[in-house]
Amino acid sequence: MTLDLERLRAETPGCSERLHLNNAGASLMPRPVVDTVIGHLELEARIGGYEAREAAADALDAVYASAARLVNCDKSEIALLENATRAWNAVFYSIPFAAGDRIVTARAEYVSNYLAYLRVARTAGVEIVVVDDDEHGQVDVGKLEEALDERTKLITITHVPTSGGLVNPAKAVGRVAAQAQIPFLLDACQSVGQMPIDVAEIGCDYLSTTGRKFLRGPRGSGFLYVRRDRLEQLDPATPEVGSAAWVGRDRYEHKPGARRFETWEASHAVQLGLGTAIDYALALGLPAIWERVSALAARLRERLADVPDVATHDLGVVKCGIVTFSSVRVDAPSLCSRLARHRVNVHVSTPEDTRLDFEARALPSMIRASVHYFNTDAEIERFCELVEQLTSV
């Protein structure tokens, strides 16, 4: 499927104002998403919040179906949550960890996830097992398999880490998890929206993601996938009126399906915006999106290789739309500020983001430039020319 770049850029107001290469942080929302969010807020202002929720009931229910279609599951296996961290935590803190249990993870884990491992290590006596990378810089699936034993409670990895361009071999991990019958939690906040995701093919039991990144949805949106036959093994940590029913003085029951992880209060305008963003991506086709994102990122890495004293730091057999690099002449925060003065959006990746990976590779803070399908070859060229200019002074 060929993407109509002229139309897509016309529907993205920010394209006319700046060069946006911070899609791994928060992408630019397309006009239909903005209109959806504003439209529901205006409805709430006119008729009231409860009444607007009732009026939009069918549209809100359709968001579950869209999210399910996006990752290939049943809509009962989807929960709508405020962000990827909230979704990830909803599952993680529902697992009944005990002393001696082991969490097996990878070296490129994101800070928020690793802090959760540290917490249950401290409070429950859980052991954290970090699997080394292979020669390509991705999680070594053979070593991961060797690390599993009868005490392993969870396998948890980040599909696309926050920096480094890496796409971890999630499908291979899923096969190992299935064979060992160990639950597999996949953080997919950087992969959903830039590449096709199929939870059945990957074999993950749980998946968390956000709306604001490559899905181009509003901030404050995300969703969780929980495989149906894993639900009863989890004990949601915060039952409340939206996720459970108070069926007796001393008893409550979880709501059916993954919605037991939700809370009653939510921004319905944001949820509807997420649904529009998902439908927008589905209409374009995730294979077409992934093909263009991959090609633009490859072109960016190729072009940066020609810039004096600049090095890229991306890993993996498969690389994604995230490109990280550093300059020996200008530190990353200073270069980010200089680019911002030229209305170019990038981000700085720091050691605290993925400490184990940074320390293992002795990396400095890096510029993270993340492309999306609405970016152009001309923007890539302009960006690299600016990097060369701004690092030579």
For each residue, the residues with C-beta under 8 A, 3 or more apart:
1: 284 285 287 288
2: 288
3: 8 284 288 289 292 373
4: 7 8
5: 8 9 373 374 376
6: 9 10
7: 4 10 11
8: 3 4 5 11 12 30 284 373 374
9: 5 6 12 15 374 376
10: 6 7
11: 7 8 30 31 32
12: 8 9 15 28 29 30 31 374
13: 16 17 28 31 34
14: 17 18 20 28
15: 9 12 20 28 374
16: 13
17: 13 14 343
18: 14 343 344 345
19: 342 343 344 345 375 379 382 383
20: 14 15 23 27 28 345 372 375
21: 344 345 346 369 370 371 375 379 383
22: 25 26 27 345 346 347 368 369 370
23: 20 26 27 28 194 213 214 321 370 371 372
24: 162 190 213 214 321 322 347 368 370
25: 22 213 345 347 368 370
26: 22 23 212 213 219
27: 20 22 23 193 212 213 214 215 216 372
28: 12 13 14 15 20 23 216 372 374
29: 12 33 34 216 217 218 273 277
30: 8 11 12 33 34 216 277 280
31: 11 12 13 34 35
32: 11 35 36 276 280
33: 29 30 36 37 216 217 218 273 276 277 280
34: 13 29 30 31 37 38 273
35: 31 32 38 39
36: 32 33 39 40 269 272 273 275 276
37: 33 34 40 41 218 269 270 272 273
38: 34 35 41 42 269
39: 35 36 42 43
40: 36 37 43 44 52 56 268 269 272
41: 37 38 44 45 269
42: 38 39 45 46
43: 39 40 46 47 52 55 56
44: 40 41 47 48 49 52 268 269
45: 41 42
46: 42 43
47: 43 44 51 52 55
48: 44 51 52
49: 44 52 53 268
50: 53 54
51: 47 48 54 55
52: 40 43 44 47 48 49 55 56 268
53: 49 50 56 57 60 268
54: 50 51 57
55: 43 47 51 52
56: 40 43 52 53 59 60 268 272
57: 53 54 60 61
58: 61 62
59: 56 62 63 272 275
60: 53 56 57 63 268 271 272 275
61: 57 58 64 65
62: 58 59 65 66 275
63: 59 60 66 67 80 271 272 274 275 278
64: 61 67 68 75 78 80
65: 61 62 68 69 75
66: 62 63 69 70 275 278 279 282
67: 63 64 70 71 75 78 80 223 225 274 275 278
68: 64 65 71 72 73 74 75 77 78
69: 65 66 72 278 282
70: 66 67 192 197 278 281 282 286
71: 67 68 192 197 198 199 207 225
72: 68 69 197 198 199 200 201
73: 68 77 78 199 200 225 227
74: 68 77 228
75: 64 65 67 68 78
76: 228 256 257 258 259
77: 68 73 74 225 226 227 228 257 258
78: 64 67 68 73 75 223 224 225 258
79: 87 90 223 224 226 257 258 259 260 261 262
80: 63 64 67 221 222 223 262 266 271 274
81: 86 87 90 222 223 224 261 262
82: 86 220 221 222 266 267
83: 86 87 210 212 220 221 222
84: 87 88 187 189 208 209 210 222
85: 88 89 112 208
86: 81 82 83 89 90 222
87: 79 81 83 84 90 91 208 209 210 222 223 224 261
88: 84 85 91 92 112 113 116 185 187 208 224
89: 85 86 92 93 116
90: 79 81 86 87 93 94 208 224 236 237 261
91: 87 88 94 95 185 206 208 224 226 234 261
92: 88 89 95 113 116 154 156 185
93: 89 90 116 237
94: 90 91 234 235 236 237 261
95: 91 92 153 154 183 233 234
96: 235
97: 101 120 124 126 153
98: 101 124 125 126
99: 124 125 126
100: 125 126 127 151
101: 97 98 124 125 126 127 151 152 153 154
102: 126 127 128 129 149 151 152 153
103: 117 120 126 127 128 129 152 153 154 156
104: 129 131 144 147 148 152 154 155 156 182
105: 109 113 114 117 128 129 130 131 155 156 157
106: 109 130 131 133 139 144 157 158 168
107: 130 131 132 133 139 356 357 360
108: 133 139 158 161 164 166 168 354 356 357
109: 105 106 113 114 117 130 156 157 158 161 354 356
110: 113 114 158 161 162 187 353 354
111: 114 115 352 353 354 355
112: 85 88 115 116
113: 88 92 105 109 110 116 117 156 158 187
114: 105 109 110 111 117 118 355 356
115: 111 112 118 119
116: 88 89 92 93 112 113 119 120
117: 103 105 109 113 114 120 121 126 128
118: 114 115 121 122 128
119: 115 116 122 123
120: 97 103 116 117 123 124 126
121: 117 118 124 125 126 127 128
122: 118 119
123: 119 120
124: 97 98 99 101 120 121
125: 98 99 100 101 121
126: 97 98 99 100 101 102 103 117 120 121 153
127: 100 101 102 103 121 151
128: 102 103 105 117 118 121
129: 102 103 104 105 147 152
130: 105 106 107 109 356
131: 104 105 106 107 139 140 143 144 147
132: 107 140 143
133: 106 107 108 136 137 138 139 140 315 360
134: 137 138 139 140 141 142 143
135:
136: 133 315 316 317
137: 133 134 164 166 315 316
138: 133 134 166 167 168 169 315 316 317
139: 106 107 108 131 133 134 144 157 168 169 173
140: 131 132 133 134 143 144
141: 134 144 145 169 172 173 176
142: 134 145 146
143: 131 132 134 140 146 147
144: 104 106 131 139 140 141 147 148 155 173 176
145: 141 142 148 176 180
146: 142 143
147: 104 129 131 143 144 152
148: 104 144 145 152 155 176 180 182
149: 102 152
150:
151: 100 101 102 127
152: 101 102 103 104 129 147 148 149 155 180 182
153: 95 97 101 102 103 126 182 183
154: 92 95 101 103 104 182 183 184 185
155: 104 105 144 148 152 173 176 177 182 183 184 185
156: 92 103 104 105 109 113 184 185 186 187
157: 105 106 109 139 168 170 173 186 187
158: 106 108 109 110 113 161 162 168 186 187 190
159: 167 168 170 186 187 188 190 191
160: 166 167 168 188 190 191 194 320 322
161: 108 109 110 158 164 166 168 190 354 357
162: 24 110 158 190 322 349 353 354 368
163: 313 322 324 349 353 354 366 368
164: 108 137 161 313 314 315 316 322 324 354 357
165: 297 301 312 313 314 315 316 319 320 322 323 324
166: 108 137 138 160 161 314 315 316 319 320
167: 138 159 160 191 195 316 317 318 319 320
168: 106 108 138 139 157 158 159 160 161 173 316
169: 138 139 141 172 173 317
170: 157 159 173 174 186 202 204
171: 174 175 201 202 203
172: 141 169 175 176
173: 139 141 144 155 157 168 169 170 176 177 184 203
174: 170 171 177 178 184 202 203 204
175: 171 172 178 179 203
176: 141 144 145 148 155 172 173 179 180
177: 155 173 174 180 181 182 183 184 203 204 205
178: 174 175 181 184 203
179: 175 176
180: 145 148 152 176 177
181: 177 178
182: 104 148 152 153 154 155 177
183: 95 153 154 155 177 205 206 230 233
184: 154 155 156 173 174 177 178 203 204 205 206
185: 88 91 92 154 155 156 204 205 206 207 208
186: 156 157 158 159 170 202 204 206 207 208
187: 84 88 110 113 156 157 158 159 208
188: 159 160 191 192 197 207 208 209
189: 84 192 208 209 210 213 222
190: 24 158 159 160 161 162 194 213 214 320 322
191: 159 160 167 188 194 195 197 209 214 320
192: 70 71 188 189 197 207 209 210 213 214 215
193: 27 209 213 214 215 216 281 289
194: 23 160 190 191 214 289 290 293 320 321 372
195: 167 191 286 289 290 293 320
196: 286 287 290
197: 70 71 72 188 191 192 202 207 286
198: 71 72 201 202
199: 71 72 73 202 203 204 207 225 227
200: 72 73 203
201: 72 171 198
202: 170 171 174 186 197 198 199 207
203: 171 173 174 175 177 178 184 199 200
204: 170 174 177 184 185 186 199 207 225 227
205: 177 183 184 185 226 227 230
206: 91 183 184 185 186 224 225 226 227 230
207: 71 185 186 188 192 197 199 202 204 224 225
208: 84 85 87 88 90 91 185 186 187 188 189 222 223 224 225
209: 84 87 188 189 191 192 193 215 222 223
210: 83 84 87 189 192 213 215 217 221 222
211: 215 217 218 219 220 221 222 223 270 273 274 277
212: 26 27 83 215 217 218 219 220 221
213: 23 24 25 26 27 189 190 192 193 210
214: 23 24 27 190 191 192 193 194 293 321 372
215: 27 192 193 209 210 211 212 274 277 278 281
216: 27 28 29 30 33 193 277 280 281 372
217: 29 33 210 211 212 221 273 274 276 277 278
218: 29 33 37 211 212 221 270 273 274 277
219: 26 211 212 270
220: 82 83 211 212 267 270
221: 80 82 83 210 211 212 217 218 267 270 271 273 274 277
222: 80 81 82 83 84 86 87 189 208 209 210 211 274
223: 67 78 79 80 81 87 208 209 211 274
224: 78 79 81 87 88 90 91 206 207 208 258 261
225: 67 71 73 77 78 199 204 206 207 208 258
226: 77 79 91 205 206 230 231 234 258 261
227: 73 77 199 204 205 206 230 231
228: 74 76 77 231 257
229: 232
230: 183 205 206 226 227 233 234
231: 226 227 228 234 257 258 260
232: 229
233: 95 183 230
234: 91 94 95 226 230 231
235: 94 96
236: 90 94 239 243 244 254 260 261
237: 90 93 94
238: 243 263
239: 236 243 244 252 254 260
240: 243 244 263 264
241: 244 246 264
242: 255 259 262 263 264 265 266
243: 236 238 239 240 254 255 259 260 261 262 263 264
244: 236 239 240 241 252 253 254 255 260
245: 252 253 255
246: 241 251 252
247: 251 252 253
248: 251
249:
250:
251: 246 247 248
252: 239 244 245 246 247
253: 244 245 247
254: 236 239 243 244 260
255: 242 243 244 245 259 260 262
256: 76 259 260
257: 76 77 79 228 231 260
258: 76 77 78 79 224 225 226 231 261
259: 76 79 242 243 255 256 262
260: 79 231 236 239 243 244 254 255 256 257
261: 79 81 87 90 91 94 224 226 236 243 258
262: 79 80 81 242 243 255 259 266
263: 238 240 242 243 266
264: 240 241 242 243
265: 242
266: 80 82 242 262 263 270 271
267: 82 220 221 270 271
268: 40 44 49 52 53 56 60 271 272
269: 36 37 38 40 41 44 272 273
270: 37 211 218 219 220 221 266 267 273 274
271: 60 63 80 221 266 267 268 274 275
272: 36 37 40 56 59 60 63 268 269 275 276
273: 29 33 34 36 37 211 217 218 221 269 270 276 277
274: 63 67 80 211 215 217 218 221 222 223 270 271 277 278
275: 36 59 60 62 63 66 67 271 272 278 279
276: 32 33 36 217 272 273 279 280
277: 29 30 33 211 215 216 217 218 221 273 274 280 281
278: 63 66 67 69 70 215 217 274 275 281 282
279: 66 275 276 282 283
280: 30 32 33 216 276 277 283 284
281: 70 193 215 216 277 278 284 286 289
282: 66 69 70 278 279 285 286
283: 279 280
284: 1 3 8 280 281 288 289 373
285: 1 282 288 289
286: 70 195 196 197 281 282 289 290
287: 1 196 290 291
288: 1 2 3 284 285 291 292 373
289: 3 193 194 195 281 284 285 286 292 293 373
290: 194 195 196 286 287 293 294
291: 287 288 294 295
292: 3 288 289 295 296 373
293: 194 195 214 289 290 296 297 320 321 371 372 373
294: 290 291 297 298 319 320 321
295: 291 292 298 299
296: 292 293 299 300 321 371 372 373 375 377 380
297: 165 293 294 300 301 319 320 321 322 323 371
298: 294 295 301 302 319
299: 295 296 302 303 377 380
300: 296 297 303 304 323 369 371 380 383 384
301: 165 297 298 304 305 312 314 319 323
302: 298 299 305 306
303: 299 300 306 307 380 381 384
304: 300 301 307 310 312 323 325 384 387
305: 301 302 310 312
306: 302 303 384
307: 303 304 310 327 384 387 388 391
308: 388 391 392
309: 327 328 329 391
310: 304 305 307 325 326 327 328 387 388 391
311: 325 326 328
312: 165 301 304 305 323 324 325
313: 163 164 165 324 325 326 361 363 366
314: 164 165 166 301 319 322 323 324
315: 133 136 137 138 164 165 166 319
316: 136 137 138 164 165 166 167 168 319
317: 136 138 167 169
318: 167
319: 165 166 167 294 297 298 301 314 315 316
320: 160 165 166 167 190 191 194 195 293 294 297
321: 23 24 194 214 293 294 296 297 370 371 372
322: 24 160 162 163 164 165 190 297 314 368 369 370
323: 165 297 300 301 304 312 314 368 369 370 371
324: 163 164 165 312 313 314 349 366 367 368 369
325: 304 310 311 312 313 366 367 369
326: 310 311 313 332 363 364 365 366 367
327: 307 309 310 330 331 332 335 367 387 391
328: 309 310 311
329: 309 391 392
330: 327 334 335 338 390 391
331: 327 334 335 364 365
332: 326 327 335 336 348 349 364 365 366 367
333: 336 337 348 365
334: 330 331 337 338
335: 327 330 331 332 338 339 367 387 390 391
336: 332 333 339 340 346 347 348 367
337: 333 334 340 341
338: 330 334 335 341 342 390
339: 335 336 342 344 345 346 367 386 387 390
340: 336 337 343 344 345
341: 337 338
342: 19 338 339 386 390
343: 17 18 19 340
344: 18 19 21 339 340 383 386
345: 18 19 20 21 22 25 339 340
346: 21 22 336 339 367 368 369
347: 22 24 25 336 367 368 370
348: 332 333 336 365 366 367 368
349: 162 163 324 332 353 354 365 366 367 368
350: 353 358 365
351: 354 355 358 359 363 365
352: 111 355
353: 110 111 162 163 349 350 358
354: 108 109 110 111 161 162 163 164 349 351 357 358
355: 111 114 351 352 358 359
356: 107 108 109 114 130 359 360
357: 107 108 161 164 354 360 361 363
358: 350 351 353 354 355 361 362 363
359: 351 355 356 362
360: 107 133 356 357
361: 313 357 358
362: 358 359
363: 313 326 351 357 358 366
364: 326 331 332
365: 326 331 332 333 348 349 350 351
366: 163 313 324 325 326 332 348 349 363
367: 324 325 326 327 332 335 336 339 346 347 348 349
368: 22 24 25 162 163 322 323 324 346 347 348 349
369: 21 22 300 322 323 324 325 346 383
370: 21 22 23 24 25 321 322 323 347
371: 21 23 293 296 297 300 321 323 375 380
372: 20 23 27 28 194 214 216 293 296 321 375
373: 3 5 8 284 288 289 292 293 296
374: 5 8 9 12 15 28
375: 19 20 21 296 371 372 379 380
376: 5 9 379 380
377: 296 299 380 381
378: 381 382
379: 19 21 375 376 382 383
380: 296 299 300 303 371 375 376 377 383 384
381: 303 377 378 384 385
382: 19 378 379 385 386
383: 19 21 300 344 369 379 380 386 387
384: 300 303 304 306 307 380 381 387 388
385: 381 382 388 389
386: 339 342 344 382 383 389 390
387: 304 307 310 327 335 339 383 384 390 391
388: 307 308 310 384 385 391 392
389: 385 386 392 393
390: 330 335 338 339 342 386 387 393
391: 307 308 309 310 327 329 330 335 387 388
392: 308 329 388 389
393: 389 390
